């Protein structure tokens, strides 16, 4: 009998977290695109979100495409303490880090680009630093959504960077980001059906653009 080659286990998310800041003044800002992504998933899958004090976040659970149970979370702890809220959920449900998919903004990616990865460093993102620290691991999938860099700004120009990240999208950018969020839903659904690794091929190769004829 020939030995069957062992297939690596599929990474299927069980908890999807969007990073952002609470308070109305941060609504719709570039830094809160993770919140917007979770809201888009909640709408697509008809999962109501409600504040959960135990988890320090806005939380909901339901059934994902493909039939598995899924939980959605928007930490309400502020970005640099996101890990507290995430750890509260993973401890309660005894979820391993690799079953947690984190969605957040990335200035190093242009608008219209998304990047799905199985693991990696925080890359200077405070929400991810906190998450890695509280999960004691970098081995969890993450989906980065490009928010672009402010024009003509160097990496050391912190004040410009902050005002860009905490600024809102223009009307034209909002149109594009609405298409990006549709694509994010598609990528996450693919992660459920075929695993994160398969979904990476699709999500990392496409740039979302506004169709001039549309």
Secondary structure as UniProt FT lines:
FT   STRAND          15..18
FT   HELIX           24..26
FT   TURN            27..28
FT   HELIX           30..32
FT   HELIX           33..45
FT   STRAND          50..52
FT   TURN            53..56
FT   STRAND          57..63
FT   TURN            65..66
FT   STRAND          69..75
FT   HELIX           79..81
FT   HELIX           82..93
FT   HELIX           97..99
FT   STRAND          100..106
FT   TURN            107..108
FT   TURN            111..112
FT   STRAND          113..117
FT   TURN            123..124
FT   HELIX           126..135
FT   STRAND          142..146
FT   TURN            151..152
FT   TURN            155..156
FT   HELIX           158..165
FT   HELIX           171..194
FT   HELIX           196..205
FT   TURN            212..213
//
